[in-house]
Amino acid sequence: MEEKEKNQLSRRNFLAIATGAIGAVIGVVMAVPAVAYVIGPALQRRTDENWVRLGSTSKVELGNPTLFKTIVENQTGWIVTEEEVSVYVVTEDGREYIALSNICTHLGCRVRWISDQGQYFCPCHNAAFDELGLVVTGPPPRPLDRYETKVEDDQLYILLGG
C-alpha cells in the first residue's frame, strides 16, 4: 500500500504544481510583448529611400521658384517626431525639376526667394544664391542643398535621406 500512496499526488503537491504552472504561463504571456517592445524597432527593416510627396507639378511656374512645405515623420526606435520640410522647386521646361533646400549652408537660416532680384536671400549675413542655388555673395561655404526629384501621376516627390 505504501508504494501506491507514494505514486499518488497529494492535494498539497497538486496545488503547488498548478500554482507554479499558472505563474509560468502568466510570466511568458507578460514577457513576450515586453521583449517585442524592447527589441522590435531594432528588428524592423529600414529603407534608405524616403520619397516625400510635395504636391502637384502644376503649382510650379516656369522659371519661378515655388516654395513647397510638407510635414515628415521621423521614427527613431519607438520615438516618432514630426519635422516641417520646406523646399523651393524650379523648372525651366515643365519636365525637369530642381528641388533646393531653403536652409542656408552658412548658419542654417531660412532663405527666401526675392523675385525682383532673381535671387534667394539669407537675412543672417546678407548672403545671396542664384536661381539654381549657387552662392552669389556672402559667407556660405557651398550652394544650397539639392534633393533628387521624381514625378509620378503629375505629383512631385523629393528623396530625403533615411
N, CA, C and O of each residue as an XYZ file, in Angstrom:
648
protein
N       0.803     -1.194      0.000
C       0.000      0.000      0.000
C       0.847      1.259      0.000
O       0.502      2.275     -0.603
N       1.953      1.155      0.689
C       2.786      2.331      0.833
C       3.296      2.819     -0.525
O       3.424      4.025     -0.737
N       3.583      1.915     -1.428
C       4.053      2.277     -2.761
C       2.962      2.996     -3.549
O       3.247      3.932     -4.297
N       1.735      2.568     -3.386
C       0.601      3.184     -4.067
C       0.419      4.615     -3.585
O       0.101      5.505     -4.374
N       0.619      4.835     -2.293
C       0.477      6.182     -1.748
C       1.593      7.089     -2.234
O       1.366      8.286     -2.411
N       2.774      6.570     -2.453
C       3.887      7.376     -2.955
C       3.622      7.853     -4.386
O       3.983      8.976     -4.738
N       2.998      7.012     -5.208
C       2.708      7.360     -6.587
C       1.540      8.330     -6.719
O       1.428      9.032     -7.724
N       0.682      8.376     -5.728
C      -0.455      9.297     -5.796
C       0.023     10.702     -5.434
O       0.886     10.892     -4.577
N      -0.556     11.649     -6.100
C      -0.218     13.043     -5.883
C      -1.072     13.600     -4.763
O      -2.300     13.543     -4.809
N      -0.418     14.129     -3.778
C      -1.189     14.685     -2.662
C      -1.821     16.001     -3.091
O      -1.389     16.633     -4.054
N      -2.827     16.391     -2.374
C      -3.535     17.647     -2.671
C      -2.571     18.823     -2.577
O      -2.619     19.733     -3.405
N      -1.719     18.810     -1.598
C      -0.753     19.897     -1.406
C       0.220     19.984     -2.597
O       0.481     21.078     -3.098
N       0.747     18.855     -3.044
C       1.667     18.840     -4.186
C       0.960     19.268     -5.468
O       1.534     20.001     -6.274
N      -0.277     18.821     -5.666
C      -1.040     19.224     -6.846
C      -1.221     20.737     -6.898
O      -1.011     21.350     -7.944
N      -1.609     21.342     -5.782
C      -1.809     22.799     -5.747
C      -0.496     23.543     -5.975
O      -0.482     24.593     -6.618
N       0.590     23.016     -5.461
C       1.893     23.647     -5.664
C       2.291     23.611     -7.143
O       2.757     24.612     -7.688
N       2.108     22.473     -7.779
C       2.441     22.335     -9.206
C       1.511     23.202    -10.059
O       1.973     23.863    -10.988
N       0.223     23.210     -9.763
C      -0.742     24.007    -10.524
C      -0.436     25.502    -10.391
O      -0.480     26.240    -11.374
N      -0.127     25.938     -9.172
C       0.207     27.349     -8.959
C       1.475     27.724     -9.718
O       1.538     28.789    -10.333
N       2.464     26.874     -9.681
C       3.707     27.136    -10.425
C       3.467     27.194    -11.919
O       4.025     28.058    -12.596
N       2.648     26.296    -12.453
C       2.353     26.278    -13.889
C       1.598     27.530    -14.307
O       1.905     28.131    -15.337
N       0.614     27.923    -13.513
C      -0.145     29.139    -13.832
C       0.778     30.356    -13.790
O       0.695     31.224    -14.658
N       1.647     30.424    -12.796
C       2.615     31.526    -12.701
C       3.543     31.561    -13.905
O       3.853     32.639    -14.413
N       3.992     30.394    -14.370
C       4.874     30.329    -15.535
C       4.158     30.815    -16.793
O       4.735     31.550    -17.594
N       2.896     30.403    -16.964
C       2.125     30.840    -18.133
C       1.946     32.359    -18.108
O       2.115     33.022    -19.131
N       1.604     32.909    -16.945
C       1.432     34.365    -16.831
C       2.760     35.070    -17.114
O       2.774     36.109    -17.774
N       3.865     34.526    -16.629
C       5.182     35.120    -16.882
C       5.517     35.156    -18.363
O       6.018     36.164    -18.861
N       5.243     34.063    -19.074
C       5.514     34.007    -20.507
C       4.611     34.992    -21.262
O       5.063     35.690    -22.169
N       3.336     35.038    -20.877
C       2.390     35.945    -21.539
C       2.833     37.399    -21.354
O       2.649     38.211    -22.261
N       3.405     37.741    -20.214
C       3.870     39.109    -19.967
C       5.231     39.370    -20.626
O       5.484     40.487    -21.078
N       6.091     38.384    -20.688
C       7.453     38.567    -21.184
C       7.513     38.723    -22.701
O       8.314     39.513    -23.200
N       6.693     37.994    -23.439
C       6.766     38.047    -24.899
C       6.485     39.460    -25.426
O       7.288     39.960    -26.214
N       5.394     40.133    -25.037
C       5.188     41.504    -25.528
C       6.264     42.473    -25.038
O       6.640     43.391    -25.766
N       6.760     42.284    -23.826
C       7.797     43.177    -23.298
C       9.076     43.067    -24.126
O       9.687     44.080    -24.468
N       9.474     41.857    -24.442
C      10.674     41.652    -25.253
C      10.454     42.208    -26.661
O      11.348     42.842    -27.221
N       9.278     41.978    -27.234
C       8.973     42.502    -28.567
C       9.007     44.027    -28.571
O       9.471     44.627    -29.540
N       8.524     44.662    -27.508
C       8.532     46.120    -27.409
C       9.958     46.658    -27.361
O      10.262     47.680    -27.977
N      10.821     45.977    -26.635
C      12.187     46.457    -26.466
C      13.025     46.238    -27.719
O      13.731     47.151    -28.146
N      12.967     45.064    -28.313
C      13.845     44.781    -29.450
C      13.153     44.934    -30.800
O      13.818     44.856    -31.833
N      11.838     45.150    -30.823
C      11.098     45.263    -32.078
C      11.623     46.321    -33.028
O      11.845     46.011    -34.199
N      11.839     47.573    -32.582
C      12.330     48.600    -33.502
C      13.679     48.258    -34.122
O      13.949     48.645    -35.258
N      14.523     47.543    -33.400
C      15.825     47.174    -33.941
C      15.698     46.127    -35.042
O      16.555     46.038    -35.921
N      14.637     45.340    -34.995
C      14.449     44.280    -35.985
C      13.708     44.737    -37.224
O      13.663     44.019    -38.223
N      13.113     45.952    -37.170
C      12.381     46.439    -38.337
C      13.352     46.735    -39.462
O      14.443     47.262    -39.244
N      12.941     46.390    -40.652
C      13.774     46.624    -41.823
C      13.665     48.087    -42.216
O      12.568     48.610    -42.415
N      14.810     48.737    -42.324
C      14.836     50.148    -42.713
C      15.102     50.260    -44.200
O      15.807     49.445    -44.794
N      14.529     51.274    -44.769
C      14.819     51.578    -46.160
C      15.481     52.944    -46.198
O      15.030     53.876    -45.533
N      16.542     53.062    -46.969
C      17.245     54.341    -47.041
C      16.521     55.323    -47.954
O      16.797     56.522    -47.915
N      15.607     54.833    -48.766
C      14.888     55.728    -49.662
C      13.593     56.173    -49.007
O      12.770     55.355    -48.596
N      13.434     57.468    -48.920
C      12.253     58.047    -48.315
C      11.720     59.128    -49.254
O      12.064     60.301    -49.115
N      10.887     58.733    -50.200
C      10.316     59.681    -51.147
C       9.142     60.391    -50.478
O       8.234     59.749    -49.949
N       9.171     61.708    -50.509
C       8.153     62.532    -49.871
C       7.416     63.316    -50.948
O       8.033     63.969    -51.790
N       6.081     63.243    -50.910
C       5.271     63.953    -51.902
C       5.168     65.421    -51.508
O       4.822     65.753    -50.374
N       5.477     66.297    -52.468
C       5.361     67.737    -52.241
C       4.018     68.278    -52.704
O       3.398     69.082    -52.007
N       3.568     67.848    -53.861
C       2.308     68.329    -54.405
C       2.302     68.237    -55.914
O       3.151     67.585    -56.522
N       1.336     68.896    -56.499
C       1.140     68.834    -57.945
C       2.200     69.652    -58.684
O       2.604     70.722    -58.230
N       2.638     69.132    -59.821
C       3.610     69.853    -60.643
C       2.999     71.107    -61.256
O       3.726     72.009    -61.670
N       1.671     71.175    -61.317
C       1.018     72.355    -61.903
C       1.205     73.598    -61.030
O       0.984     74.714    -61.501
N       1.603     73.429    -59.783
C       1.835     74.578    -58.899
C       3.147     75.299    -59.216
O       3.329     76.455    -58.834
N       4.056     74.621    -59.912
C       5.371     75.191    -60.205
C       5.287     76.020    -61.490
O       4.975     75.502    -62.562
N       5.573     77.324    -61.354
C       5.576     78.209    -62.520
C       6.916     78.084    -63.232
O       7.953     77.921    -62.590
N       6.892     78.160    -64.552
C       8.126     78.068    -65.323
C       9.049     79.231    -64.962
O       8.647     80.393    -65.000
N      10.293     78.897    -64.610
C      11.299     79.905    -64.328
C      11.137     80.655    -63.019
O      11.910     81.572    -62.741
N      10.151     80.290    -62.204
C       9.932     80.986    -60.940
C       9.923     79.969    -59.799
O       9.014     79.142    -59.729
N      10.916     80.012    -58.903
C      10.959     79.049    -57.796
C       9.692     79.098    -56.947
O       9.210     80.172    -56.586
N       9.169     77.932    -56.640
C       7.941     77.802    -55.864
C       8.268     77.087    -54.557
O       8.940     76.056    -54.558
N       7.791     77.636    -53.446
C       8.049     77.044    -52.138
C       6.995     76.006    -51.812
O       5.796     76.282    -51.867
N       7.447     74.813    -51.471
C       6.579     73.731    -51.007
C       6.928     73.440    -49.554
O       8.100     73.431    -49.179
N       5.909     73.203    -48.743
C       6.116     72.810    -47.346
C       5.377     71.506    -47.102
O       4.260     71.309    -47.580
N       6.017     70.618    -46.350
C       5.402     69.346    -46.014
C       5.882     68.901    -44.638
O       6.943     69.317    -44.172
N       5.099     68.061    -44.004
C       5.452     67.505    -42.697
C       5.977     66.085    -42.904
O       5.350     65.281    -43.595
N       7.114     65.783    -42.310
C       7.742     64.470    -42.432
C       7.838     63.847    -41.045
O       8.292     64.491    -40.100
N       7.408     62.588    -40.926
C       7.531     61.844    -39.670
C       8.842     61.080    -39.672
O       9.162     60.368    -40.624
N       9.597     61.240    -38.591
C      10.843     60.501    -38.408
C      10.675     59.574    -37.221
O      10.184     59.991    -36.172
N      11.080     58.314    -37.376
C      10.966     57.357    -36.293
C      12.352     56.846    -35.926
O      13.073     56.303    -36.762
N      12.709     57.032    -34.657
C      13.951     56.518    -34.113
C      13.564     55.566    -32.997
O      13.133     55.997    -31.928
N      13.716     54.279    -33.243
C      13.230     53.299    -32.276
C      11.727     53.413    -32.194
O      11.039     53.246    -33.200
N      11.207     53.693    -31.020
C       9.765     53.855    -30.877
C       9.383     55.313    -30.671
O       8.229     55.613    -30.365
N      10.349     56.234    -30.838
C      10.074     57.664    -30.717
C       9.797     58.223    -32.105
O      10.620     58.091    -33.011
N       8.625     58.853    -32.272
C       8.229     59.436    -33.548
C       8.191     60.949    -33.393
O       7.544     61.476    -32.488
N       8.897     61.650    -34.295
C       8.891     63.105    -34.294
C       8.433     63.608    -35.650
O       8.582     62.924    -36.662
N       7.875     64.809    -35.661
C       7.453     65.433    -36.911
C       8.342     66.633    -37.185
O       8.728     67.366    -36.275
N       8.660     66.818    -38.466
C       9.528     67.907    -38.876
C       8.930     68.544    -40.131
O       8.465     67.846    -41.032
N       8.948     69.878    -40.177
C       8.482     70.557    -41.380
C       9.660     70.725    -42.330
O      10.718     71.222    -41.944
N       9.467     70.311    -43.560
C      10.487     70.442    -44.592
C       9.975     71.447    -45.620
O       8.866     71.319    -46.138
N      10.806     72.450    -45.903
C      10.461     73.464    -46.906
C      11.465     73.363    -48.050
O      12.675     73.304    -47.831
N      10.944     73.345    -49.265
C      11.774     73.139    -50.445
C      11.320     74.088    -51.546
O      10.124     74.244    -51.794
N      12.294     74.723    -52.205
C      11.995     75.515    -53.401
C      12.159     74.610    -54.617
O      13.161     73.907    -54.748
N      11.180     74.633    -55.493
C      11.234     73.834    -56.717
C      11.192     74.784    -57.903
O      10.370     75.698    -57.959
N      12.099     74.551    -58.855
C      12.163     75.388    -60.059
C      12.250     74.484    -61.292
O      12.854     73.412    -61.259
N      11.630     74.950    -62.375
C      11.706     74.237    -63.651
C      11.751     75.259    -64.774
O      11.155     76.333    -64.685
N      12.463     74.909    -65.820
C      12.541     75.782    -66.990
C      11.688     75.257    -68.136
O      11.305     76.012    -69.031
N      11.389     73.952    -68.105
C      10.672     73.353    -69.223
C       9.417     72.572    -68.819
O       8.693     72.091    -69.690
N       9.148     72.440    -67.521
C       7.981     71.702    -67.075
C       8.173     70.194    -67.033
O       7.241     69.460    -66.704
N       9.379     69.719    -67.365
C       9.678     68.285    -67.336
C      10.776     67.956    -66.331
O      10.700     66.954    -65.621
N      11.788     68.800    -66.279
C      12.909     68.613    -65.355
C      12.727     69.574    -64.187
O      12.517     70.771    -64.384
N      12.809     69.049    -62.981
C      12.608     69.860    -61.782
C      13.856     69.827    -60.915
O      14.514     68.796    -60.782
N      14.168     70.981    -60.326
C      15.269     71.091    -59.382
C      14.660     71.481    -58.037
O      13.929     72.467    -57.939
N      14.967     70.699    -57.006
C      14.464     70.975    -55.662
C      15.635     71.406    -54.786
O      16.637     70.701    -54.667
N      15.483     72.588    -54.173
C      16.540     73.157    -53.333
C      16.042     73.348    -51.911
O      14.901     73.756    -51.691
N      16.900     73.050    -50.954
C      16.578     73.306    -49.557
C      16.501     74.808    -49.335
O      17.217     75.573    -49.982
N      15.633     75.232    -48.424
C      15.587     76.660    -48.121
C      16.402     76.976    -46.864
O      16.168     77.989    -46.205
N      17.354     76.108    -46.538
C      18.242     76.294    -45.392
C      19.602     76.758    -45.905
O      20.235     76.083    -46.717
N      20.045     77.928    -45.417
C      21.347     78.473    -45.811
C      22.456     77.546    -45.340
O      22.394     77.006    -44.235
N      23.461     77.364    -46.167
C      24.566     76.465    -45.839
C      25.608     77.117    -44.937
O      26.618     76.498    -44.603
N      25.365     78.361    -44.544
C      26.298     79.043    -43.650
C      25.946     78.768    -42.187
O      26.713     78.120    -41.474
N      24.790     79.258    -41.741
C      24.401     79.076    -40.342
C      23.032     78.426    -40.175
O      22.525     78.335    -39.057
N      22.440     77.984    -41.248
C      21.167     77.279    -41.141
C      19.943     78.175    -41.091
O      18.870     77.725    -40.688
N      20.076     79.427    -41.487
C      18.921     80.332    -41.534
C      18.052     79.972    -42.740
O      18.524     79.342    -43.687
N      16.799     80.370    -42.700
C      15.885     80.123    -43.818
C      16.094     81.193    -44.892
O      16.114     82.389    -44.600
N      16.247     80.744    -46.127
C      16.363     81.681    -47.246
C      14.992     81.883    -47.874
O      14.108     81.038    -47.731
N      14.817     82.989    -48.559
C      13.562     83.238    -49.271
C      13.892     83.762    -50.664
O      14.928     84.389    -50.884
N      12.993     83.491    -51.588
C      13.157     83.904    -52.975
C      12.686     85.343    -53.123
O      11.558     85.678    -52.761
N      13.558     86.189    -53.657
C      13.229     87.588    -53.966
C      13.142     87.682    -55.482
O      14.162     87.758    -56.167
N      11.927     87.675    -55.998
C      11.749     87.613    -57.456
C      12.260     88.869    -58.158
O      12.730     88.781    -59.293
N      12.182     90.043    -57.513
C      12.678     91.283    -58.137
C      14.178     91.202    -58.434
O      14.652     91.741    -59.434
N      14.909     90.529    -57.561
C      16.360     90.417    -57.732
C      16.768     89.103    -58.396
O      17.915     88.949    -58.816
N      15.840     88.164    -58.490
C      16.146     86.865    -59.090
C      17.131     86.062    -58.251
O      17.971     85.341    -58.790
N      17.027     86.188    -56.918
C      17.954     85.509    -56.020
C      17.239     85.027    -54.763
O      16.190     85.537    -54.371
N      17.858     84.021    -54.152
C      17.454     83.618    -52.810
C      18.264     84.485    -51.857
O      19.458     84.698    -52.069
N      17.626     84.981    -50.819
C      18.289     85.877    -49.885
C      18.264     85.271    -48.487
O      17.232     84.778    -48.033
N      19.415     85.310    -47.806
C      19.523     84.859    -46.419
C      19.720     86.090    -45.547
O      20.706     86.808    -45.716
N      18.803     86.352    -44.616
C      18.889     87.564    -43.812
C      19.975     87.536    -42.733
O      20.295     88.587    -42.178
N      20.539     86.401    -42.423
C      21.518     86.317    -41.322
C      22.780     87.138    -41.602
O      23.206     87.932    -40.763
N      23.369     86.948    -42.769
C      24.602     87.668    -43.113
C      24.555     88.199    -44.541
O      25.588     88.306    -45.202
N      23.355     88.532    -45.017
C      23.160     89.095    -46.366
C      23.740     88.218    -47.462
O      24.317     88.717    -48.428
N      23.589     86.931    -47.310
C      24.046     86.005    -48.342
C      23.002     85.938    -49.448
O      21.812     86.140    -49.208
N      23.461     85.655    -50.652
C      22.556     85.527    -51.795
C      22.962     84.315    -52.626
O      24.142     83.995    -52.762
N      21.951     83.656    -53.175
C      22.142     82.493    -54.040
C      21.371     82.740    -55.327
O      20.322     83.383    -55.306
N      21.877     82.237    -56.444
C      21.143     82.401    -57.699
C      19.994     81.395    -57.777
O      19.754     80.641    -56.834
N      19.286     81.393    -58.913
C      18.097     80.554    -59.084
C      18.383     79.070    -58.923
O      17.500     78.309    -58.527
N      19.615     78.644    -59.228
C      19.992     77.236    -59.107
C      20.653     76.917    -57.762
O      21.122     75.800    -57.545
N      20.687     77.913    -56.858
C      21.216     77.691    -55.523
C      22.700     77.936    -55.368
O      23.256     77.668    -54.303
N      23.358     78.438    -56.399
C      24.796     78.716    -56.314
C      25.032     80.019    -55.551
O      24.239     80.956    -55.651
N      26.128     80.072    -54.786
C      26.446     81.247    -53.971
C      26.792     82.426    -54.877
O      27.635     82.314    -55.766
N      26.122     83.567    -54.636
C      26.399     84.797    -55.371
C      27.225     85.726    -54.494
O      28.266     86.220    -54.927
N      26.774     85.969    -53.264
C      27.512     86.806    -52.324
C      27.363     86.240    -50.916
O      26.450     85.469    -50.619
N      28.299     86.654    -50.062
C      28.196     86.314    -48.653
C      29.080     85.154    -48.250
O      29.866     84.644    -49.049
N      28.941     84.741    -46.988
C      29.848     83.738    -46.425
C      29.486     82.263    -46.602
O      30.259     81.421    -46.145
N      28.361     81.885    -47.234
C      28.076     80.444    -47.318
C      29.212     79.682    -47.998
O      29.737     80.122    -49.020
N      29.588     78.538    -47.423
C      30.709     77.764    -47.965
C      30.369     76.946    -49.209
O      31.266     76.502    -49.924
N      29.078     76.745    -49.467
C      28.689     75.908    -50.613
C      27.277     76.295    -51.064
O      26.582     77.029    -50.362
N      26.858     75.809    -52.218
C      25.498     76.106    -52.722
C      24.428     75.508    -51.811
O      24.730     74.720    -50.914
N      23.181     75.892    -52.051
C      22.061     75.307    -51.330
C      21.997     73.810    -51.631
O      22.312     73.377    -52.739
N      21.591     73.037    -50.644
C      21.486     71.590    -50.831
C      20.368     71.266    -51.806
O      19.326     71.921    -51.824
N      20.603     70.242    -52.617
C      19.615     69.786    -53.602
C      19.037     68.449    -53.192
O      19.678     67.647    -52.513
N      17.802     68.232    -53.624
C      17.129     66.950    -53.422
C      16.886     66.312    -54.775
O      16.601     67.000    -55.755
N      16.998     64.999    -54.824
C      16.644     64.269    -56.035
C      15.124     64.337    -56.184
O      14.398     64.238    -55.195
N      14.650     64.502    -57.400
C      13.215     64.632    -57.641
C      12.728     63.541    -58.579
O      13.497     62.957    -59.343
N      11.418     63.282    -58.500
C      10.756     62.411    -59.473
C       9.304     62.863    -59.581
O       8.757     63.478    -58.665
N       8.700     62.549    -60.709
C       7.299     62.901    -60.953
C       6.549     61.620    -61.257
O       6.945     60.840    -62.123
N       5.441     61.410    -60.520
C       4.552     60.272    -60.757
C       3.122     60.776    -60.732
O       2.706     61.406    -59.760
N       2.372     60.512    -61.777
C       0.970     60.921    -61.862
C       0.780     62.399    -61.572
O      -0.123     62.784    -60.829
N       1.648     63.239    -62.171
C       1.586     64.697    -62.013
C       1.857     65.163    -60.586
O       1.562     66.307    -60.238
N       2.418     64.281    -59.760
C       2.788     64.640    -58.388
C       4.313     64.685    -58.279
O       5.011     63.814    -58.800
N       4.810     65.698    -57.605
C       6.240     65.907    -57.446
C       6.705     65.302    -56.121
O       6.089     65.530    -55.080
N       7.793     64.530    -56.163
C       8.369     63.884    -54.995
C       9.838     64.279    -54.865
O      10.518     64.512    -55.864
N      10.325     64.354    -53.607
C      11.742     64.538    -53.353
C      12.227     63.371    -52.508
O      11.464     62.755    -51.764
N      13.514     63.087    -52.643
C      14.130     61.995    -51.893
C      14.850     62.568    -50.684
O      15.800     63.341    -50.811
N      14.373     62.170    -49.502
C      15.040     62.565    -48.259
C      15.902     61.410    -47.796
O      15.588     60.250    -48.065
N      16.979     61.715    -47.107
C      17.866     60.669    -46.581
C      17.154     59.829    -45.542
O      16.216     60.300    -44.898
N      17.595     58.570    -45.369
C      16.959     57.656    -44.456
C      17.275     57.848    -43.054
O      16.777     57.112    -42.202
